[in-house]
Amino acid sequence: MGTHLIDSNTAIEFLGEVLPASGSRWLDNLVAKNLHHLSIINRIELLGYNGKPSEMQAMADFVQASSVLLLAENVVLKTIEIRKQIKIKLPDAIIAATALTHNLTLVSRNTNDFKNIPGLKVINPHLV
């Protein structure tokens, strides 16, 4: 079972080889050991990305190789709870709720989007 939930911005930067070397090595290790997941929101965002055919193929391959966590009832209820507590965009609330519900650490460059969510562990891949 994986230990981390990869946010869309991190996947795009990882696949585009724009993460710092330390973050890229760290994330490559997670992926190689299959210690990562995506939320259904991340799948939608990544496959809805409008890039070059080679970029799109890399995205599709990454999503295919990842465990995608669906929008189960417990995630829905956690999303509602988060949105009642703090002002947050719905996709970010779903991503956070997915990480919390599955006891995963979120890997995202956008740490400010998630900083006020109680109990959520977030790692910025630019700082590892």
Rosetta constraint file for C-alpha pairs under 8 A:
AtomPair CA 1 CA 34 HARMONIC 7.84 0.50
AtomPair CA 1 CA 35 HARMONIC 6.57 0.50
AtomPair CA 2 CA 34 HARMONIC 6.31 0.50
AtomPair CA 2 CA 35 HARMONIC 3.70 0.50
AtomPair CA 2 CA 36 HARMONIC 4.75 0.50
AtomPair CA 2 CA 37 HARMONIC 6.33 0.50
AtomPair CA 2 CA 104 HARMONIC 7.73 0.50
AtomPair CA 3 CA 35 HARMONIC 5.29 0.50
AtomPair CA 3 CA 36 HARMONIC 5.97 0.50
AtomPair CA 3 CA 37 HARMONIC 7.77 0.50
AtomPair CA 3 CA 103 HARMONIC 7.64 0.50
AtomPair CA 3 CA 104 HARMONIC 5.16 0.50
AtomPair CA 3 CA 105 HARMONIC 6.45 0.50
AtomPair CA 4 CA 35 HARMONIC 6.29 0.50
AtomPair CA 4 CA 36 HARMONIC 4.76 0.50
AtomPair CA 4 CA 37 HARMONIC 6.16 0.50
AtomPair CA 4 CA 99 HARMONIC 7.81 0.50
AtomPair CA 4 CA 104 HARMONIC 4.90 0.50
AtomPair CA 4 CA 105 HARMONIC 4.66 0.50
AtomPair CA 4 CA 106 HARMONIC 5.75 0.50
AtomPair CA 4 CA 107 HARMONIC 6.71 0.50
AtomPair CA 5 CA 36 HARMONIC 5.65 0.50
AtomPair CA 5 CA 37 HARMONIC 4.74 0.50
AtomPair CA 5 CA 38 HARMONIC 5.48 0.50
AtomPair CA 5 CA 39 HARMONIC 7.18 0.50
AtomPair CA 5 CA 99 HARMONIC 6.21 0.50
AtomPair CA 5 CA 104 HARMONIC 5.99 0.50
AtomPair CA 5 CA 105 HARMONIC 6.00 0.50
AtomPair CA 5 CA 106 HARMONIC 4.76 0.50
AtomPair CA 5 CA 107 HARMONIC 6.02 0.50
AtomPair CA 6 CA 10 HARMONIC 6.41 0.50
AtomPair CA 6 CA 11 HARMONIC 6.52 0.50
AtomPair CA 6 CA 36 HARMONIC 6.58 0.50
AtomPair CA 6 CA 37 HARMONIC 6.16 0.50
AtomPair CA 6 CA 38 HARMONIC 5.57 0.50
AtomPair CA 6 CA 42 HARMONIC 7.94 0.50
AtomPair CA 6 CA 106 HARMONIC 6.12 0.50
AtomPair CA 6 CA 107 HARMONIC 5.00 0.50
AtomPair CA 6 CA 108 HARMONIC 6.78 0.50
AtomPair CA 7 CA 11 HARMONIC 6.42 0.50
AtomPair CA 7 CA 38 HARMONIC 7.06 0.50
AtomPair CA 7 CA 42 HARMONIC 6.29 0.50
AtomPair CA 7 CA 95 HARMONIC 7.78 0.50
AtomPair CA 7 CA 106 HARMONIC 6.91 0.50
AtomPair CA 7 CA 107 HARMONIC 5.84 0.50
AtomPair CA 7 CA 108 HARMONIC 5.24 0.50
AtomPair CA 8 CA 12 HARMONIC 6.14 0.50
AtomPair CA 8 CA 42 HARMONIC 5.28 0.50
AtomPair CA 8 CA 43 HARMONIC 7.98 0.50
AtomPair CA 8 CA 45 HARMONIC 6.64 0.50
AtomPair CA 8 CA 46 HARMONIC 6.25 0.50
AtomPair CA 8 CA 108 HARMONIC 7.77 0.50
AtomPair CA 9 CA 13 HARMONIC 6.16 0.50
AtomPair CA 9 CA 108 HARMONIC 6.63 0.50
AtomPair CA 9 CA 109 HARMONIC 6.76 0.50
AtomPair CA 9 CA 110 HARMONIC 7.90 0.50
AtomPair CA 10 CA 14 HARMONIC 5.89 0.50
AtomPair CA 10 CA 107 HARMONIC 6.88 0.50
AtomPair CA 10 CA 108 HARMONIC 5.62 0.50
AtomPair CA 10 CA 109 HARMONIC 6.45 0.50
AtomPair CA 10 CA 125 HARMONIC 7.26 0.50
AtomPair CA 11 CA 15 HARMONIC 6.00 0.50
AtomPair CA 12 CA 16 HARMONIC 5.87 0.50
AtomPair CA 12 CA 46 HARMONIC 7.62 0.50
AtomPair CA 12 CA 59 HARMONIC 7.74 0.50
AtomPair CA 13 CA 17 HARMONIC 5.90 0.50
AtomPair CA 13 CA 18 HARMONIC 5.14 0.50
AtomPair CA 13 CA 19 HARMONIC 5.67 0.50
AtomPair CA 14 CA 18 HARMONIC 6.35 0.50
AtomPair CA 14 CA 19 HARMONIC 5.83 0.50
AtomPair CA 14 CA 24 HARMONIC 6.30 0.50
AtomPair CA 14 CA 27 HARMONIC 7.67 0.50
AtomPair CA 15 CA 58 HARMONIC 6.94 0.50
AtomPair CA 15 CA 59 HARMONIC 7.48 0.50
AtomPair CA 16 CA 55 HARMONIC 7.84 0.50
AtomPair CA 17 CA 24 HARMONIC 7.50 0.50
AtomPair CA 19 CA 23 HARMONIC 5.93 0.50
AtomPair CA 19 CA 24 HARMONIC 5.53 0.50
AtomPair CA 19 CA 125 HARMONIC 7.32 0.50
AtomPair CA 19 CA 126 HARMONIC 6.37 0.50
AtomPair CA 20 CA 24 HARMONIC 6.09 0.50
AtomPair CA 20 CA 126 HARMONIC 5.97 0.50
AtomPair CA 21 CA 25 HARMONIC 6.11 0.50
AtomPair CA 22 CA 26 HARMONIC 6.13 0.50
AtomPair CA 22 CA 126 HARMONIC 7.83 0.50
AtomPair CA 22 CA 128 HARMONIC 6.26 0.50
AtomPair CA 23 CA 27 HARMONIC 6.02 0.50
AtomPair CA 23 CA 125 HARMONIC 4.83 0.50
AtomPair CA 23 CA 126 HARMONIC 5.61 0.50
AtomPair CA 23 CA 127 HARMONIC 6.98 0.50
AtomPair CA 23 CA 128 HARMONIC 5.49 0.50
AtomPair CA 24 CA 28 HARMONIC 5.87 0.50
AtomPair CA 24 CA 125 HARMONIC 7.61 0.50
AtomPair CA 25 CA 29 HARMONIC 6.17 0.50
AtomPair CA 26 CA 30 HARMONIC 6.53 0.50
AtomPair CA 26 CA 125 HARMONIC 7.94 0.50
AtomPair CA 26 CA 128 HARMONIC 7.39 0.50
AtomPair CA 27 CA 31 HARMONIC 6.19 0.50
AtomPair CA 27 CA 125 HARMONIC 7.54 0.50
AtomPair CA 28 CA 32 HARMONIC 5.94 0.50
AtomPair CA 29 CA 33 HARMONIC 6.16 0.50
AtomPair CA 30 CA 34 HARMONIC 6.09 0.50
AtomPair CA 30 CA 35 HARMONIC 5.03 0.50
AtomPair CA 30 CA 36 HARMONIC 6.28 0.50
AtomPair CA 31 CA 35 HARMONIC 5.99 0.50
AtomPair CA 31 CA 36 HARMONIC 6.07 0.50
AtomPair CA 34 CA 66 HARMONIC 7.64 0.50
AtomPair CA 36 CA 66 HARMONIC 6.87 0.50
AtomPair CA 36 CA 67 HARMONIC 7.13 0.50
AtomPair CA 37 CA 66 HARMONIC 5.76 0.50
AtomPair CA 37 CA 67 HARMONIC 4.84 0.50
AtomPair CA 37 CA 68 HARMONIC 5.80 0.50
AtomPair CA 37 CA 69 HARMONIC 6.94 0.50
AtomPair CA 38 CA 42 HARMONIC 5.78 0.50
AtomPair CA 38 CA 43 HARMONIC 6.61 0.50
AtomPair CA 38 CA 63 HARMONIC 7.70 0.50
AtomPair CA 38 CA 66 HARMONIC 6.59 0.50
AtomPair CA 38 CA 67 HARMONIC 6.19 0.50
AtomPair CA 38 CA 68 HARMONIC 4.77 0.50
AtomPair CA 38 CA 69 HARMONIC 6.17 0.50
AtomPair CA 39 CA 43 HARMONIC 6.48 0.50
AtomPair CA 39 CA 68 HARMONIC 5.47 0.50
AtomPair CA 39 CA 69 HARMONIC 4.84 0.50
AtomPair CA 39 CA 70 HARMONIC 6.47 0.50
AtomPair CA 39 CA 71 HARMONIC 7.96 0.50
AtomPair CA 39 CA 95 HARMONIC 6.09 0.50
AtomPair CA 39 CA 98 HARMONIC 6.52 0.50
AtomPair CA 40 CA 44 HARMONIC 6.28 0.50
AtomPair CA 40 CA 68 HARMONIC 5.98 0.50
AtomPair CA 40 CA 69 HARMONIC 5.81 0.50
AtomPair CA 40 CA 70 HARMONIC 5.27 0.50
AtomPair CA 40 CA 71 HARMONIC 6.67 0.50
AtomPair CA 41 CA 45 HARMONIC 6.13 0.50
AtomPair CA 41 CA 91 HARMONIC 6.41 0.50
AtomPair CA 41 CA 94 HARMONIC 7.29 0.50
AtomPair CA 41 CA 95 HARMONIC 6.74 0.50
AtomPair CA 42 CA 46 HARMONIC 5.91 0.50
AtomPair CA 42 CA 95 HARMONIC 7.71 0.50
AtomPair CA 43 CA 47 HARMONIC 5.98 0.50
AtomPair CA 43 CA 63 HARMONIC 6.47 0.50
AtomPair CA 43 CA 68 HARMONIC 7.21 0.50
AtomPair CA 44 CA 48 HARMONIC 5.73 0.50
AtomPair CA 45 CA 49 HARMONIC 6.12 0.50
AtomPair CA 46 CA 59 HARMONIC 6.26 0.50
AtomPair CA 46 CA 60 HARMONIC 7.91 0.50
AtomPair CA 46 CA 63 HARMONIC 7.83 0.50
AtomPair CA 47 CA 56 HARMONIC 7.22 0.50
AtomPair CA 47 CA 59 HARMONIC 6.54 0.50
AtomPair CA 47 CA 60 HARMONIC 6.49 0.50
AtomPair CA 49 CA 56 HARMONIC 7.44 0.50
AtomPair CA 50 CA 56 HARMONIC 7.42 0.50
AtomPair CA 51 CA 55 HARMONIC 5.77 0.50
AtomPair CA 51 CA 56 HARMONIC 5.91 0.50
AtomPair CA 52 CA 56 HARMONIC 6.16 0.50
AtomPair CA 53 CA 57 HARMONIC 6.11 0.50
AtomPair CA 54 CA 58 HARMONIC 6.27 0.50
AtomPair CA 55 CA 59 HARMONIC 6.22 0.50
AtomPair CA 56 CA 60 HARMONIC 6.11 0.50
AtomPair CA 57 CA 61 HARMONIC 6.04 0.50
AtomPair CA 58 CA 62 HARMONIC 6.10 0.50
AtomPair CA 59 CA 63 HARMONIC 6.14 0.50
AtomPair CA 60 CA 64 HARMONIC 6.02 0.50
AtomPair CA 61 CA 65 HARMONIC 6.15 0.50
AtomPair CA 62 CA 66 HARMONIC 6.23 0.50
AtomPair CA 63 CA 67 HARMONIC 7.74 0.50
AtomPair CA 63 CA 68 HARMONIC 7.59 0.50
AtomPair CA 69 CA 98 HARMONIC 7.42 0.50
AtomPair CA 71 CA 75 HARMONIC 6.03 0.50
AtomPair CA 71 CA 76 HARMONIC 6.62 0.50
AtomPair CA 71 CA 98 HARMONIC 7.89 0.50
AtomPair CA 72 CA 76 HARMONIC 6.37 0.50
AtomPair CA 73 CA 77 HARMONIC 6.19 0.50
AtomPair CA 74 CA 78 HARMONIC 6.18 0.50
AtomPair CA 74 CA 101 HARMONIC 7.00 0.50
AtomPair CA 75 CA 79 HARMONIC 6.01 0.50
AtomPair CA 75 CA 94 HARMONIC 7.05 0.50
AtomPair CA 75 CA 97 HARMONIC 5.52 0.50
AtomPair CA 75 CA 98 HARMONIC 5.59 0.50
AtomPair CA 75 CA 101 HARMONIC 6.21 0.50
AtomPair CA 76 CA 80 HARMONIC 6.31 0.50
AtomPair CA 76 CA 94 HARMONIC 7.38 0.50
AtomPair CA 76 CA 97 HARMONIC 7.67 0.50
AtomPair CA 77 CA 81 HARMONIC 6.28 0.50
AtomPair CA 78 CA 82 HARMONIC 6.17 0.50
AtomPair CA 78 CA 97 HARMONIC 5.33 0.50
AtomPair CA 78 CA 101 HARMONIC 7.34 0.50
AtomPair CA 79 CA 83 HARMONIC 6.17 0.50
AtomPair CA 79 CA 90 HARMONIC 7.95 0.50
AtomPair CA 79 CA 93 HARMONIC 5.46 0.50
AtomPair CA 79 CA 94 HARMONIC 5.40 0.50
AtomPair CA 79 CA 96 HARMONIC 7.67 0.50
AtomPair CA 79 CA 97 HARMONIC 5.23 0.50
AtomPair CA 80 CA 84 HARMONIC 6.22 0.50
AtomPair CA 81 CA 85 HARMONIC 6.43 0.50
AtomPair CA 82 CA 86 HARMONIC 6.21 0.50
AtomPair CA 82 CA 93 HARMONIC 6.49 0.50
AtomPair CA 82 CA 97 HARMONIC 7.45 0.50
AtomPair CA 82 CA 117 HARMONIC 7.14 0.50
AtomPair CA 83 CA 87 HARMONIC 6.19 0.50
AtomPair CA 83 CA 88 HARMONIC 6.36 0.50
AtomPair CA 83 CA 90 HARMONIC 7.67 0.50
AtomPair CA 83 CA 93 HARMONIC 6.71 0.50
AtomPair CA 86 CA 116 HARMONIC 7.34 0.50
AtomPair CA 86 CA 117 HARMONIC 7.64 0.50
AtomPair CA 88 CA 92 HARMONIC 6.65 0.50
AtomPair CA 88 CA 93 HARMONIC 6.22 0.50
AtomPair CA 88 CA 113 HARMONIC 7.36 0.50
AtomPair CA 89 CA 93 HARMONIC 6.17 0.50
AtomPair CA 90 CA 94 HARMONIC 6.20 0.50
AtomPair CA 91 CA 95 HARMONIC 6.24 0.50
AtomPair CA 92 CA 96 HARMONIC 6.08 0.50
AtomPair CA 92 CA 113 HARMONIC 7.38 0.50
AtomPair CA 92 CA 114 HARMONIC 7.60 0.50
AtomPair CA 93 CA 97 HARMONIC 5.95 0.50
AtomPair CA 94 CA 98 HARMONIC 6.00 0.50
AtomPair CA 95 CA 99 HARMONIC 6.34 0.50
AtomPair CA 96 CA 100 HARMONIC 6.15 0.50
AtomPair CA 96 CA 106 HARMONIC 7.51 0.50
AtomPair CA 96 CA 114 HARMONIC 7.26 0.50
AtomPair CA 96 CA 117 HARMONIC 7.85 0.50
AtomPair CA 96 CA 120 HARMONIC 7.05 0.50
AtomPair CA 97 CA 101 HARMONIC 5.84 0.50
AtomPair CA 98 CA 102 HARMONIC 6.14 0.50
AtomPair CA 99 CA 103 HARMONIC 5.79 0.50
AtomPair CA 99 CA 104 HARMONIC 4.69 0.50
AtomPair CA 99 CA 105 HARMONIC 6.35 0.50
AtomPair CA 99 CA 106 HARMONIC 6.24 0.50
AtomPair CA 99 CA 120 HARMONIC 7.39 0.50
AtomPair CA 100 CA 104 HARMONIC 6.21 0.50
AtomPair CA 100 CA 105 HARMONIC 7.98 0.50
AtomPair CA 100 CA 119 HARMONIC 7.34 0.50
AtomPair CA 100 CA 120 HARMONIC 6.09 0.50
AtomPair CA 104 CA 121 HARMONIC 7.59 0.50
AtomPair CA 105 CA 120 HARMONIC 7.17 0.50
AtomPair CA 105 CA 121 HARMONIC 4.96 0.50
AtomPair CA 105 CA 122 HARMONIC 5.66 0.50
AtomPair CA 105 CA 123 HARMONIC 7.10 0.50
AtomPair CA 106 CA 120 HARMONIC 7.61 0.50
AtomPair CA 106 CA 121 HARMONIC 6.13 0.50
AtomPair CA 106 CA 122 HARMONIC 4.66 0.50
AtomPair CA 106 CA 123 HARMONIC 6.21 0.50
AtomPair CA 107 CA 122 HARMONIC 5.79 0.50
AtomPair CA 107 CA 123 HARMONIC 4.87 0.50
AtomPair CA 107 CA 124 HARMONIC 5.89 0.50
AtomPair CA 107 CA 125 HARMONIC 6.51 0.50
AtomPair CA 108 CA 122 HARMONIC 6.83 0.50
AtomPair CA 108 CA 123 HARMONIC 6.23 0.50
AtomPair CA 108 CA 124 HARMONIC 5.21 0.50
AtomPair CA 108 CA 125 HARMONIC 6.65 0.50
AtomPair CA 109 CA 123 HARMONIC 7.77 0.50
AtomPair CA 109 CA 124 HARMONIC 4.86 0.50
AtomPair CA 109 CA 125 HARMONIC 6.41 0.50
AtomPair CA 109 CA 126 HARMONIC 6.87 0.50
AtomPair CA 110 CA 114 HARMONIC 7.39 0.50
AtomPair CA 110 CA 124 HARMONIC 7.51 0.50
AtomPair CA 111 CA 115 HARMONIC 5.98 0.50
AtomPair CA 111 CA 122 HARMONIC 6.65 0.50
AtomPair CA 111 CA 123 HARMONIC 7.54 0.50
AtomPair CA 111 CA 124 HARMONIC 6.65 0.50
AtomPair CA 114 CA 120 HARMONIC 7.70 0.50
AtomPair CA 114 CA 122 HARMONIC 7.63 0.50
AtomPair CA 123 CA 127 HARMONIC 7.88 0.50
AtomPair CA 123 CA 128 HARMONIC 7.85 0.50
AtomPair CA 124 CA 128 HARMONIC 6.97 0.50
